[in-house]
Amino acid sequence: DAAREPGTQQVSWRVELPHQAKPEDRLIPLFIYSSLDRSFKINLSLAVPSLNLLARMQIRFRIVIGQATIGIHRYPGAICFFVLCVSEAATLLALLCLYRAPSKVDTFSFLLSFPGVLFVCSSIILTLSISWVIRTFRISGLHIRKQLAMAAATNVFMLILTVGSIEIMIRLLSTQTAAGETILGVPLYPRKWSDVVALYKPVLERMTHDNPFLIYDPILGWSMAPSRPNATGQDASSAEGLRAPRVGMSFADRRTRHSGLPEKPATVRVALMGDSMTYGYEVRCEDSWGHALEAQRGPAVQVLNFGVSGYGLNQVLLRYERDTQPWKPQIVLIGITSEETRRIISVYNFLMNPDWLGLPFVRPRLILKNGTPSPINLPVPTPADVFAHTTIRELPHLDQDAYFRRLEWERDGLWHLLQKSYFFRLLISLRPPSDPPREGVSQETMMALGQHVLTTLVRDVREQGAIPLVVNFPYQFELRKVAEYGDKYIPISVQMLRDSGIGYYDMTACLIEAKAFDEYTPQSHYSPTANAVIAKCLEPIVREEMGRLKQ
């Protein structure tokens, strides 16, 4: 029977299937011959005397115009559910790929990268999936549309249930550390500035009400407070802010020694410059190599320890120019470490060493101007000023800090909403994006700046009529690698010293010969035994230089 409607041709067939028709039958060929140019609808009903095939098979019909066949598919709801799952997976993959786009220098570079190719492919899959769902819904009858709607509702419910369960589980497993939130040891990105501020808030309060051993310094970033013990009572400072075995003792009197007060004043002053490896961190002053060196050289020598924990080579230079020169030492021993070299391109200590809560200070940043190291952020901001900012991007000279990675921190816009999900954060943290290269903070810049700073320091020492002694102090992992690989492994500090062309002494061979591989403290500083070994190795070097002074 045919019934015309305005603009369409509606045709109805009634097909009688034999009694032996099986539910597994999927395809019924219908040969449709039509010369109609306008669109038409086909309603096909199946009647089986002993079997309601339509109800049992949940048949939907796919009309293929021009092929003379009609395909009958089972379970339209299941197919729709699967297609929606594919579209959701494609959406998530596209977002994860797009999140990595800023790690490339431009859009073209991103599209040519592996994340860019994945983004394009997932976008195509998403478009096809959504198009299929919309088209299927439009061409289907009322009964099929109800199944599709039920499938979509089920998909949304399962999506909320699954993502919600994962979100709750990740939140329960996450822990807060000094470096940020982690889950099962995996750092969660992006990092939140509000978490950092909250972490340092009690630290700043203690610094305000207590008498900290390390205090803010507008030129050096931080320095030792004069005549003060540290929190554990193991360390003490002299009246001049130098390391001392007793609180408040003064080295202005040349008769003052670490071990006591001899009758005669010292004829030679030896100044020690450097970071915690020079300072002798994690051991008592009496167990440091500076104290042992003074004892071995006798009453003719007075050792002044200007070392400060956490210092970079730039701070060593500024401390010498301001604090050490007035003492007029005859010998200046400059301790060099790999970390001391790396810190030369660091500004904010909490970025390079987030677990050092006791050092919420800012380093002075030097850059080369006409071949001369010059500071760009003096006076350095106070810790209170730093953590008063509402976002990390408000901090001054952030672009000059090699350890600020923009993509590791929160973003604005749509990403700000997605970053509230721990599930999304975990996915991007499994392979976090890396920042594109920046000028002024590269490895080459660090090495070049380190060479210029060290050259300037050595030149200043010589201009004061003193003898500079440059000494490399290896860390435990460097000691083990040199012992295992020999000349194939070159620590950063040694590479910088070699490139500078300045003569230096290396304590690596001395410690290897003494088999001091395990003579390190929990935080990788020298143990009392290793300090004694270093003092024994340095004593003949200092004795030889003292002989030159007499000549």
GIHU-V951684 format. One record per pair of residues at least 4 apart in sequence whose ideal C-beta (glycine too) atoms are under 6 Angstrom apart, sorted by the first residue. I is the first residue (numbers start at 1). J is the second residue. If there is no record, write none. Layout:
# GIHU-V951684
i | j
I | J
I | J
This chain:
# GIHU-V951684
i | j
1 | 12
2 | 11
3 | 10
5 | 10
8 | 40
9 | 36
9 | 40
10 | 41
11 | 42
12 | 43
13 | 44
15 | 46
17 | 21
17 | 48
19 | 50
21 | 25
23 | 56
23 | 57
26 | 72
29 | 69
30 | 70
31 | 68
46 | 53
46 | 54
48 | 53
53 | 57
54 | 59
59 | 72
60 | 73
60 | 76
60 | 144
61 | 70
61 | 72
62 | 71
76 | 144
76 | 147
77 | 147
77 | 150
77 | 151
80 | 148
80 | 151
81 | 151
81 | 155
83 | 129
83 | 132
83 | 133
84 | 155
86 | 129
87 | 126
87 | 129
87 | 130
90 | 122
90 | 125
90 | 126
91 | 126
93 | 122
94 | 119
94 | 122
94 | 123
96 | 427
97 | 115
97 | 118
97 | 119
98 | 119
99 | 428
100 | 115
100 | 433
101 | 110
102 | 407
103 | 433
103 | 434
104 | 109
104 | 110
105 | 109
105 | 436
110 | 116
111 | 116
118 | 122
136 | 140
137 | 148
140 | 144
140 | 145
158 | 162
160 | 164
166 | 423
167 | 422
167 | 423
170 | 183
170 | 422
170 | 423
170 | 426
171 | 422
173 | 183
174 | 181
174 | 183
175 | 182
176 | 181
177 | 182
178 | 354
178 | 355
178 | 357
179 | 354
180 | 187
180 | 191
181 | 188
182 | 187
186 | 429
188 | 425
188 | 429
189 | 408
189 | 428
189 | 429
189 | 432
190 | 408
190 | 409
190 | 410
190 | 419
191 | 408
191 | 409
192 | 410
193 | 391
193 | 392
197 | 387
200 | 204
200 | 360
200 | 387
203 | 357
203 | 360
204 | 383
206 | 210
207 | 212
213 | 228
213 | 230
214 | 222
215 | 225
216 | 382
217 | 221
217 | 222
217 | 223
218 | 379
219 | 318
220 | 315
220 | 318
220 | 319
221 | 361
221 | 362
221 | 363
221 | 364
221 | 380
222 | 361
223 | 241
224 | 237
224 | 241
226 | 237
226 | 239
226 | 241
227 | 239
227 | 247
227 | 248
228 | 237
229 | 233
229 | 236
229 | 247
230 | 235
234 | 284
236 | 244
236 | 246
236 | 247
237 | 241
238 | 242
238 | 244
238 | 249
238 | 251
239 | 248
239 | 250
242 | 304
242 | 305
243 | 279
243 | 285
243 | 305
244 | 249
245 | 258
245 | 285
245 | 286
251 | 256
251 | 304
254 | 265
254 | 266
254 | 302
255 | 261
255 | 262
255 | 265
257 | 262
258 | 291
258 | 294
259 | 295
262 | 299
266 | 301
266 | 302
267 | 300
268 | 300
268 | 301
268 | 330
268 | 546
269 | 302
269 | 329
269 | 330
270 | 301
270 | 303
270 | 331
271 | 304
271 | 306
271 | 324
271 | 329
271 | 332
272 | 278
272 | 290
272 | 305
272 | 307
272 | 333
273 | 306
273 | 316
273 | 320
273 | 334
274 | 278
274 | 307
274 | 335
275 | 311
275 | 340
276 | 281
276 | 309
277 | 335
277 | 337
277 | 473
278 | 307
278 | 335
279 | 307
279 | 309
280 | 288
281 | 309
281 | 525
282 | 521
282 | 523
282 | 525
283 | 287
283 | 288
283 | 528
285 | 291
286 | 291
287 | 528
287 | 531
288 | 531
289 | 293
289 | 531
289 | 534
289 | 535
290 | 303
290 | 305
292 | 532
292 | 535
293 | 535
293 | 538
294 | 301
294 | 303
296 | 539
297 | 301
306 | 324
310 | 359
311 | 315
311 | 316
312 | 340
312 | 343
312 | 344
312 | 363
313 | 340
313 | 344
313 | 450
313 | 453
314 | 344
314 | 366
314 | 453
315 | 319
317 | 453
317 | 457
319 | 323
320 | 324
329 | 466
330 | 466
330 | 549
331 | 467
331 | 545
332 | 461
332 | 466
332 | 468
333 | 469
334 | 470
335 | 471
335 | 473
336 | 472
336 | 493
337 | 473
337 | 493
338 | 491
338 | 492
338 | 493
341 | 450
341 | 492
341 | 493
341 | 496
344 | 449
344 | 450
345 | 402
345 | 441
345 | 446
346 | 352
346 | 363
346 | 401
346 | 403
347 | 363
347 | 365
347 | 397
347 | 400
347 | 401
348 | 362
348 | 401
349 | 353
349 | 359
349 | 361
350 | 354
351 | 401
351 | 403
351 | 404
352 | 403
360 | 383
362 | 380
362 | 381
364 | 375
364 | 380
365 | 376
365 | 377
365 | 397
365 | 400
366 | 373
366 | 375
367 | 376
368 | 452
369 | 374
373 | 452
373 | 453
373 | 456
377 | 397
381 | 385
381 | 386
389 | 394
389 | 395
392 | 409
398 | 404
402 | 441
405 | 435
406 | 435
407 | 433
407 | 435
410 | 419
411 | 415
412 | 416
415 | 419
418 | 424
425 | 429
440 | 445
445 | 449
447 | 496
450 | 496
451 | 499
451 | 500
454 | 500
458 | 468
458 | 502
461 | 466
461 | 468
467 | 545
470 | 502
470 | 504
471 | 505
472 | 493
472 | 494
472 | 504
472 | 506
473 | 507
474 | 478
474 | 479
474 | 508
475 | 524
476 | 520
476 | 524
478 | 491
479 | 511
481 | 485
481 | 489
482 | 489
482 | 508
483 | 512
485 | 489
490 | 494
490 | 495
497 | 504
507 | 511
507 | 534
510 | 537
511 | 516
514 | 533
516 | 530
516 | 533
519 | 527
519 | 529
519 | 530
520 | 524
521 | 525
521 | 527
526 | 530
526 | 531
538 | 542
